[in-house]
C-alpha cells in the first residue's frame, strides 16, 4: 500500500521499517506505536532521502530524546571541527543533530550530515535564507523563504524548525506588553525583523499550506518554533508565549490533516514552579503533540553553568510531559560551544532525560541503575564503569586518586572506613580491619 509519511502509513495500518525499528527500541507493541503515530502523539522524523537514518520516536510515553545544536558561524567556521562534534554527540547517545550554521556554503555540510549521520537531522531554514541568497533580510521574498524549506527537504533533513506562530499581531504585543527580553529566538527575531521592515505577514504562516505540501512529499516533520519563548524568568508564561502556543495548536491540527508530523517547541527560561503547568497547557492546546523544550533554564544567573540550570529544568519538564530535550552547554549565552562544551551539554541532558524516564516509569529505564547498585555493593569497579554514562571520566577520576593501599575494593574518599566494605565483611562474618 502506498503512503506519503510515517503518519499516513500508521493511519493506513502499514508497518514501515521505521515504525518497526522504533517499536523494538521502545519495547512497545507495533500496534500501540502505530496508533500513537496516527494520532500525532508520537513523531518519527524520517525524511525519505535520509537513507542512513537510525529512526527514533519522539513522544512523552517513549524514552526522552535529546538534541544537539551545532553549526558554523562567522567567527567559528571550521566544518571539520563541527563534524568532530557531530560524531562525538552520536557516540554519546544524542538522537538528533540540529545544523544551525549561519555562515558560508551550508549545503555541503548539511548533505554530509544526511549522507553519513544516523541521528535525526534538523535545521532552521530561516537562518539559511540570508546565507543561501547572500542578500540582506529585507530584500528576501516570501517565495525565497519557502524555496529554502524545499531545498532542505530535498537535502534529506528530517525535521525543520519553522517559526509559523509569530504574526503581525505579535509585533503589537511585543511593543505593548514590554517584555524584559523581547524575542530571544534567533529565528523568531529574523521573522519579526522581516515583517517589521517589509510590512508583510510572516511567510511561514501565510504560506503554511504550501509548506505542508513540501513536508508531506519528503516526509519532513515540522518542529513548530516558539518565537516568543521566554528568554528570562520574568517573561515566563506571559501573554506573548501563551498566545503563540494557541496558534501553534491550530497549526498542529492543520498539519495532521495533511498527514504531516509535528513537534511543538517550548519555553527557554521558566521558574521551577511553572514548568509542570507549562507542559500540561501545551499538551492540552496542542492535543498531545510531542513537546520539544530548550532547557528550560530555571535561573538566569549561571553563565558558564547553564548546562546544569538546563538539566534541572529539563528533568522536571520531561517528567511532566516533554518528549525531547534540546541540550544546553556551558557556553550558552557566551560563545559557540567547543568539543568539551558539547560533551558537558550532552551528559547533563542525558542525566535529565534518564532521570525523567525513571520517574515516568518507562519500562526498563531503571535497569541500568539497578545494575550499578549491584556493582557498587560488590565493589566491582569495572562493572560500575560499564554502567556509567561517561566511563572515561569516571575511570580517570578514580585512577588519578587511588588510595595508598588495598585499592582493589575502596576509593580514596573513605579507604577502609568504606561503609560498603564494612557491611560486606560484617554480613560475611569476617573481621573488619580499619586501622
Secondary structure, DSSP 8 states (H G I E B T S, - for coil): ---SSHHHHHHHT---HHHHHHHHHTT--HHHHHHHHHHTSSB----TT-TT-----B-TTS--EEEEEE---SS---HHHHHHHHHHHHHTT-SEEEE---SS-HHHHHHHHHHH--SEEEE-HHHHHHHHHTS-GGG--HHHHHHHHHHHHHTT-SEEEE--S--HHHHHHHHHHT-SS----HHHHHHHHHHHHH----HHHHTHHHHHHHHHHHT-EEEE--TT--SSGGGTT-HHHHHHHHHHHHHHHHHHHTT--EEEEE-SB--HHHHHHHHHHHHHHTTT-EEEEE--BS-S--TT-HHHHHHHHHHHHHHTT--EEE---TTTTTS---HHHHHHHHHHHHHHHHHHHHHHT-TTTTHHHHHHHHHHHTT-HHHHHHH-TTHHHHHHHHHHT--SS-TTT--TTTGGG-HHHHHHHHHTT------
